[in-house]
Amino acid sequence: MKYLSINSQIAKPVFDVEDGTYNKTQIVQISFPGVGKFPIFYSTGFDIGFQKYWGPITIKETTTVRAYMVIGNQRSEEAKAEFVIEKNETSQKGNVVVIGGAEHCKEIHKKIIDLAGGPEHARIVFMPASSAEPYESGMDRFKRFSELGGLEIDYNKVPDDDRGEKDFSSILNESKFWILPGALIDDQNRPNVDESLWRTNGFKKEYAEKLRDGGYNTVFLSGGNQARYMKCLYYPDGTEGPVLSIIREIYEEKGGVIAGTSAGGAFLSRIMMLGGGSYGSMLDGVFYQDVIVHDYFDTYKPFKNRVWLGTGAGILNCNTITDTHFIARGRIGRLITACLYLKKQTGKNTVGIGVDEDTSAISYPDNWFEVVGASSVLVIDTSEAVLETAIEPGRFKANDIRVHYLEAGDRFHIDEASGSTSVEISKEHRLHPVEKADQNYCLCGDVFGRDRLKTWLYENFITSTAEDIVGFEIIDNLEDSSDSIFYYKDVDDERSFVTFKKYYDLAKYGSALVRFKKKEDTVNYQGFTSFHWWGENDRNYPNLEEISSPGYSTKNMYIDIMHLTLLNFPDLSDAYDMPLKSDYNDRPEVWQEMFRDNKRFRLGMTVIPLPDETLELQVFFFDYAYYDYDRNGRYSPPRLMERFESNYGGLKYDYDIIQIDEARNVKVFINDEEKGYTDVFGKFVFQTSDRFINIKVEHEYIHRKVELEMKNLMLPISEAVMKFTDRSY
């Protein structure tokens, strides 16, 4: 600040740690020696500029700290302190454990304890900053580490609170499990303490020193909202506070374990996934904005339909981005979009690690990762991906995105220089696919739906001789998803000067198409996976249940993605509001069967350009319904998801169901000339030299003719949809 004149009468700032030689990281407070509060600026090196002082700073290596105080347009002389840091132990990196959320299985908790040296040596800090139930979530984790992982606790080392109950969040807690009191939200399960007052503890010297000196070798980050970690652990200018700095030291220098579940797992990567869904991200791309730490609030969601990315902790410091609840919430679309965006912006290959629920990906210092848990990890490798020019800003088209589907015991390696991946599969048996006459080809209209991807891939791709399968997204039918068939923008009403949301039917706006394909290096394996848990919602606690089921792993499958504009949807205006379900307790398969029996079987179609100007016409049956959680399932046109007061108590959400089936034996007309019929997969491949064509399809079903036309289609259509390459037939 060159415009400030130096006034020797202004007192210099004071360091609370004397300069000298130390054998451990120092946490230094800088203060004004007199009465009042004035801005202080500091620098941690002669070649580093001055920055505003917000709170205690962490000194990990030898340096000279300089500081001055500002009063009005004058500043003090510089105060200086030289800190020589000579640590006795040799630095070694530890492990990062990214957990996909909803983790209940024994294997994950036991693995973390083992990495920390076993039950006798593990000392765990639970960081609940992102949770809406900070203390309750900590005690739930304590139960799992002690009963599933074998952690032993001396309760005599845990002080009592004012109600005579053990207080694991006390700074006087000397046991092997400490809930570090840092959070934004008050835990309603603990009425005697307001946990929202913990919001500044991540910047307090006493908590950072306890974390440094308490012998802790494991830090577990809770789930919740990952943006809250930024608010609790970073100063307003984006520099990290002392608690996060010591957490980083535990991993980078002391060989400790840093684990995060759900939001905690997302926070660990250098670029953090903050929100958004697969469908919206593949249509509208990426919104990149760091969390505004000094002005963040939970309802701030600037990303609309896009995927929101921002800076994360970077503890998992290879070029990766993590995502959680991966298959359960259909997030492959948004992770692929994020990886392609980062590759385009940085010029470096970014590896996406999508971790499903009750599963973990564990990193080792040599950049190998191990899968542990009940479900799977998908690895997105963009090193060979070919990005094509986007139609509009923020929308991607890409070929040859390499994907590995991995389960417990499998390992993968990330080459830091190239960003490429390699895989070791734990299963011994190669899976030999079989030809399936009734396999689905292009019938998955909800490829990003809840738990959809795993089953769809296994039944139609992994165990099948099909060289590729195609799915697209029309709606994500999850009540808790960010994706919806309706796309909204804020629109200003000039008459009332009010901003309101105008909804657009995304069926007309476009769709996202995903093609999974095999190449010569694609290999599938089969075996069994097993894990132990207390059952769903811990219903069998304390009795452990062993689950063993067939499993599979695949290395080197490939994905092409595109924004699909040439998608002719059927007219749904004549759909009738017909009850399909009268009993809330009906099994899902009964509901689906009733839906199928009452379908109107409207035709939809799309045209996909193939190599050598060949065109593939995909024809499908399309139907829509909704289920309102109030004992009513109805067949109807698409609608907005609506909140309503259920007769059975509480606010509920309606949600929609679509179903798509391949349209076999559909008659195809091109320029009014009959050309043939679709095959068992609902496809018809043709060539034409015409500049404009009309396509009409018709089908006889239940004594009525169903027709659909696509008029004045202009060729070539590479401007509208991308060409998929390396396609095998």
N, C-alpha and C positions, 0 to 999 in steps of 0.2 A: 504494500500500500504506500506508494512513493509520495503521495501528497501529504502524508502525516509528518509533522515535524517532531523531532525527538526532544522530550522535556525531561531533563535529569531529575527534576523534582518529583516526577511521578514514580511511585514505588514499583519495583520490578515484581513480576510474578514469582511465586514460591513453589518449588517442587517438594512433594511430601516424602520423596525418597532421595537420600543423599547420593551424589555421584560417587562412583567407586566400582569395585569389582564384585560380581555376583555369579553364583553358580546356577541360577535359574531365571526364567523370564520375570521381568519386573513390570508391575502395574503401577503407573505413575499418575498422580493427580496434580494438577496445576491450579493454583488458587491466587486470589488477590489478598494481600496481607492485611488490608485495612477494612474499613466499613464500606459496604456497598457492593454492587455487582457490575462489573464492567467487562466488555469483550476482551478475550485473550486469544492471541494467535500464536501458533507454534509450528516448528519444523523439526523433523527427525533426521536431518542431515544437511550438510552445507550445500549439497547439490539438489536439495529438495525445497520447493517453495513453501511459504507459510500458508496455513489453513486455520480456519476457525476452530477453537477448542470447544467441544461439546461435553466432554467428560473424560474419565480415566483413559489413558492410552497404554498400549502394550508394547514393551520393549523386549524383543526376542533375541537381538544380536547387538554387538557392540556399535554404539552410535553416540552422537552428541545431540542433545535436545536443546533447542533454543526457543525462547518464548518472550513475548512482550505484551503489554496491556495498552488498551486504547481508551482515552477519555477525550471525548469531543473530537477535535481535529489534531490531537497530539497523541503521541505514544511514549511509552517508557523506553529506557534502554533495554537491551536484551539480557535476559537471565539465561545462563548456560549450565548444563550439567552433562558430564560425560559418564556413560554407563558402559562398563566392560562386562560382557556376558561370556563366561567360560563354563559351559555345561559339562558335567562329568560323563554322562551317558552318551553312547553313540546313537545318533538319530536313526530311526527306522520307521518306515511306513507300516500302517496296519491294514485293516479291512474296512470296506464300506459295504453295508448290507441294505439293499433297496428292496423294500417289501411292498407288495401290491395292495395292501389293505385287507381288512376283514380276516386277519391271520389268527387262526385258532389251533393250528396243528403243533404238535410237540416238537417236530423235527426242526422248525425254524428257531424256536426258543432255545433248544438244547445246542444247536449249532452256534448261536451267539455266545452262549456260556462257554462252550468248548474253545472258541476263538479267543476268549478272554482269559484262558488258562484253566478252565474248569471251575466247578462250584466253590472250591476253596479260595481261588485267587480272583474271581470276578468281583469287581466293584462297579456298580451301575448307577449312572445319573439319568433320570427320566426328565426330558425337557418337554413340557406340555403347552408351549406357547401358541400352537395353532388350534388347540382344542377348545370346544365350548363347555367341556366338563374337565377342567385341568386337573383337579385333585382326584376325581373319580376315575379318570382314565389312567392316572398314575397307579392307583391302587389295583385296578384291573390288571395292569402290566406286571405289578409286583406279584400278584397271585399266579400269573402264568410263568414268570421266571422262577418262582420258588417251587411250584408244583409240577411244571413241565420241564423246566431246565435244571432243577436241583439246587437252585441258589439257597444258601443257608443264611438265616438272619438271626442275629443276637438282639432280641427285642429290648434288652436292657440298655442298648446304645441308642434307642429311639426315644426322645423326650415326649412327655405328655403335653397335650394342649389344655386349654382352660376348661375343657369338659372331662378331662381325665383320660382321653383317648390318645393313642399313639399318633404323633404328628410327623409323618415322613417328609414334610416340606420344611421342617425347622432347620435353620442354619446350624443348630447344635446336634443334628442327627449324624452320628458317627458310624452307622451301620453300613452294610454293603449295598443298600438301595436307598437313594436320596432323590426325592422329587424336587428338582431345582425350581423354586417359585418364580416362574416367569410366564405371564399370560395376559391376555386382554379381556377375557370374558369371566364373569363371576360364575362359579360352579353352584348351581341351585341345589345340588345334593349335599352341600356342606354349608348350612345357614349361618354358622358361627364365624365364618371367615369370608371376606370379600376378595376373591382372587383377582378381580379386575385391578386391584391396587398393586398387583405384582408387575405391572406393565413396564416399570423402569428398572427392575432388578437386573436385567441383562447388561446394565451399564454401571452397576455398583461394584466397587472394588472388592468388598468383602465376599461377594458370591464368586467372583472370578478367582480370588485367592483360595477359597475353599475348594473350588474345582481343580485348581492347580496343585494344591498341597494334599488333597484328600486321598491320593493313590487311586483315583478312578481310572479305569481302563476301558470303560464302555459308556457311550452316550446313546440314548434311545430317544429319537424325535417322534412325537405323537402325530396322529392324523388330525384332520380338521380342515383348515384353510391355510394354504402355504404362504399366502401374502402376509399373514399375521407374524410369521417368523421375521420378515423384514422389519416390521414395526417394532418388534421386541428386541431385536439383536443388532440393528443398524442405526447409527446416528442419522440425523436429518440430511446430512450431506452425502450419505451413502457409504461412509467408512464404517467398518465393523466395530462393534463394541467389544469390551474386554472378555465377556463370557464366550462369544463366538470365537474370538481369537484363541482362547484356551482350548475350546473344543477342537479347533483346527490343529492345535499343537498336540493334543492327545493322539490324533490320527497320524499327523505328518512326522512327529519326532519320537513319540513314545510307543508306537506300534499298537495303538488302541483300536477299538472297534467303534465305528460310527454307524448306527442303524437308524433307518427312518421308515415309517409305514405310511402309506397313502400320501397325504400332504407332506409329511416328513421325508418320504422317499423322493418326491418331486423337488423339494428344496435342495437336495444334495448336489444336483448337477449344476454346471456353470451357467447354462441357460435353463430357466425354469418354466415348466408348463403351468399356466395360471388359470386357464379356463377355456371354455368353448367346446364344441362337439365336432365329430367327424364330418357330418354332412355339410354344415355351414362352412367349415374350414376348407373343404375341397371345392366349394363354390366361390367363397369370398376370400380365401387365403388367410394371411397372418396379420394380426395387430400386435406390433412390438412396442411395449412401453414398460419401463421399469416401474416397480411399485413406488409411488410417491410417499416416502416414509413419513414425512412430517404431516401429511394430510390424508392418510389412508383411512377408509372406513369400509366395513364389510359389504355394504350395498353397492360399492363402486364396481361396475362391470362395464367397462368401455368397449368391450370387444364385439358386442352385438352378436352376429352369427359367426364371427371369425374365431380362430384359435388365438388366445392371448399368451404371448411369450414375454419374459423379462429376465433380468439377471437373477441368478440363484447364488447359493453359497459357494459353489465350485469346489466342494470337498472331493467329489468324484471328478478328478481334474483331467482325465483324458477327454477327448473331443466327443462327448456323448450328451444326449438329452434323455431323461427318463420319463416314463408315464406309468400310471398305476391304475388299478381296477380295470385292467386292459381289455381282456375278453369279456368280462362281466358287463362292461359299459360300452363295448363296441368302439374303442378308441384308436383303432389302427389307422383310420383316415386322417385323424388330426396329427398323429405322430409322424406319418409319412409326409404330410404337408409341412410340418415343422422342420423335418430333416432336409427336405428339398429347399425350403426357404433359407436355412442356415448355410447350406452348401452354396447356394447362389450368392448370398450376401458376403460370405467369408472366403469363398474359393477353396474351402477345406471340406473334406468329407466328414459328415456328422453321423455317428452311429446312434440309432434310436433303440432304447431298451424298454420294451413294453412288458411290465410285470403284472400278471393276473393276480386276483385275490388269493390269499392263503398261500402265497408263493414268494420266494425271494431270489434275487440275483446278487451274489456275493463276490466282490472284487478282491483280488490279491495284488500285492505290490508289483508283480510282473505283468499286470494287465490281463491276466486270466480271470474269468468269471465262472462261478459254479451256481447251478440251479438247485435250490432246496425248497421243498414244500409240496403242496397237494396238486397244483395245477401246472401252469406253463409260463414260459417267457418267450416273447417274440423279439428277435433281433433284426433291426432294419439297417441294412448296409447300403449306403448310397455311392460307394466307391466306383461302381461301374454304371450307375444310373445315367441315362441320357435325358437331359432336360431340353424340351422344345420351347419355342417362343410362346409366351402366354397369350391367350386371346385378349384378356383384359388384365390390368394390373392386379396381382394377388392371386391369380389362378394359374395352376401348374398343369402341365402335361408332361409325363415322363414315362420312359421305358426302362426295363431291366433293373428294377429295384430288387436287390437280393434280400431274401428273408429266410431266417432259420426259425423253426418251431421246436422249442426245447422243453424237456421235462426234467424231473428230479434226477440228479446224477450227471446230467449233461454239462459240458463246459464249452465256453467260447473265449476267443482271444481277440483283442483289438490291437492292431498295429498303429502306434501313435503317429508314425510318419505318414502313412498312406490312408489311414482310416478304414482299412479293409479288415475283414473278420475271417477267422478260421474256427472250426468246430470239432469237438471230440464228443461222440455219442456214447453213452453208457450202455445202451441196449445192444445185445449181441446179434439179434436176428434181423436180417433184411426183410422188409415187407414187400411181398410180390403182389402187385395190383391185379385185379381181375376185371374182365370186361363186364359191364353192367348194361343190359339193354334198356333198363328203365332209369338210368342215372339222370339226374337233373343237370341241365346245362346252363341255361340263363333264366333261372326262375327265382333267384334270391333277390327280392325287391327290398330287403332290409339287411344288407350285408354288414351294416354297422349296428345291428340290433343286439339286445342283451343276450350274451352267451351264444350268439349265432355263429360266429366265425369258426369255432372249434369243430362243432358238429358238421357244419356245411363243408369244410375242407376235408374232414375225415371221410365222410360218406361219398363225396362226389369227386374228390381229387386225389387224396392220399391212397385210398384203397382201390381207386379206379384206374383204368388204362387211359382215361381222358388226358390228353396232352395239355389242355387248358380248360378253365371254367370261367364264366363271366357272371358277375353280380353287380347290381347297381342299387342306389339308395334313393328311395322316394320318401320314406319317412322312417324316423327312428321312433318306434312305438313305446318308448319308455316315459313314464311319468316323471322320472328324475333326471332326464337327459336334457342337454342343452339343444339338442337337435329337434326340429319340427318341420313338417311340410310347409308351414306358413312362415314366411320370411317378412320381417318388418323393418321399416325405416321410420325415423322421426320426421313428421311432416308438419310444417307451420300452417295454421289456419289464419289467413290474413284477416278474416272477418272478426274472429274472436281473440286473435293474438295468443292462441294457445297451441302448444306443441302436442300432437297426439301420435299414436302409432297407427300407421296404415299397413295392412297386411296384404301380402302378395302370395298367390298360389304358386308354390315352388314347382308344382307339376308342370307349370307353363314356363317357369323361370329357368329350369334346367335340372340336371341330375348328375350324380357322380357315378362313373362306371369304373369298376376294378376288375382286371383280368389276372388271374393266377395262372402261371404256366410253368411247364417243366422244361429243363434242358438236359444235356448229356450228363452234367454233374449233379443232377437232382437225385438224392438218395433218401429213401424212407426206411425207418426202422420200427420194429414193434417189440413190445415187452409188457411189463406190468409196473404200475406205480402203487406205492402204499404209503400211508401216513396214519398217525394216531391223533385223535382229538376227543373232546367231550361231547361230540354230536352238535348238530345245528342249534345255535343259541345256547350252547352248553347244557343242553337238556339232560345229559347223562352224568353231569358232574356229581361226584369226583371220579366216576368210572371212565377209564379210557376205552375208546372204541377203535379198532383197527379197520381201516378201509383199504382194500386192495382191488384194483380194477385194471383192465387192459389200457395200455398207453401206447403212444407213438411219438416219434421224433422225426423231423425232416430237416435236412440241410440243403441249402441252395435251391429253394424255389424262387420264382421271380414274379414280380408284379408290374403291370402297366396300369397307369391311371389316366383318366381324362375327364374333362368337363363335357358332359354329353348334352348337346343342344338339339340334336335330331332325335327327339323322343316323342312319339305321337301317342298321347294318352287317350284312353277311351272317354267318351262322354258319360259322366256319372250323374247327370241331372235327373235321370228318371229313377234313381235308386229310391227305394221305399223304406220307411222306418218300420222294419219288421222284427218283432222279438225273436231272438235266437236262444235265449237262455233265461230260465226263471229261477234257478237255484244257485245261490252263491257258492255252494259247496261242490258244484260239478267239477270233475277233474278237467284239466286243460285240454286233454285229448277229446273229451266229450264236447266241449265248447268248439274246438276246431272242427270236429265232425259235423256238428250242426251248422256251422258256418259254411263248410264245403257243400253240404246238401242244399243250401239255400242260395248259393252263388248265382249271379246273373251271367257270368262268363263273358264279360266284355273283352274285346280284343285290343291289345296295344302292340306297338311295334317300334323298332329302332333300326337304323341303318349304320353299319360299321364298315368303314373302308379298310380293305386288306391290301397286301402287296399286289403290284402289277394291275392296279385299277380294278381289282375284283371287289365286289360289294357283298357284304353279308347282311341279309335281312333277318332280324330276330323278331319272332312273333310270339306273343304271350297272352295268356288270360290274366285279367287284372280285376280284383274285387276288394272292396273296402267295408269295414265294419267298425263298431266301437263298443267298448265295454265300460260301464260307468261305475263299477264298484258298489253299486246299490242294487244288486240282484237283477240287473238288466243288461243283457247283451243285445245289441240291435245292429241290423244291417242297414247301412246308410251311406250317404256321400261323405267325403272327408270334411272334418270340422276342426275348429280350434280346440285344443285341449282346454278344458274349463275347470275351474275350482267351484265346488259347490258344497253345501252343508248336507252331509249324508244323514239319512233317516236313522242310521245306526251309529251316529256320533262322530263328530270331528269333521274337519275339512278334508275332502278327498279330491282326486283328480280323475276326470274321464281320460281315457287314452284310446288310441286308434290301433286297429289291426289291419294290415293288408295281407293279401295272399296272391302270389303269382305262380302260375303253372305254365310249363311249356305248351304251346299250341301246336299239336301235331296235326298233320294232314289238312292244313289250311291251304286253300286255293289261292295262288298268287297271280295277280294281273299286273303287267308292266306296260304302261301306255295302252291300256285297254286290251292287251293281248294276253291270253292265258299262257303262263310260263311253267306251271307245275305246282307241286305241293311242298310244304315244309316237312322236314324229316322228323325223326323221333325226338330231336332236341329243340324243335320249333324253329329251325333255321333254314334259310334258302339262300344259296350262293349264286350270284349271277354277274355277268359283265354287260356293259352297254357303252356305246360310243356317243349316245345322245347327250346333249348339253343340259336339257331339262327332261325330267321324267315324272310320271305319275305312277304311284304304287297303290294298288288296292288289294285287300285281302278279304276273303269271306269264308265263313264256316257254318255248316249246318249243325245246329245243336238244339236238341229237344224241339224238333219240328219248327224251328225258326232260323232265319238266316241272320248271321251277325257279320256286319261289314265295317271296314275302316279304310280310310284313304289318306295318303300323304301326297299332296298335290304340288306341282311345280318345284320339285326338288332340283336344285342347281348342282351340277357336277362340273369339275371335281369339288369335293367337299372338305378338302384338307384345311380350309379356313375355319370350318365349323367344328370338326372333330379331328383328332389326331390319328395318324396311321400307326397301327400296331405292327411292330416288326418281328422277325424271327418266329413267325407263327408256323406251327406244324399241323398238318392235316393227315 
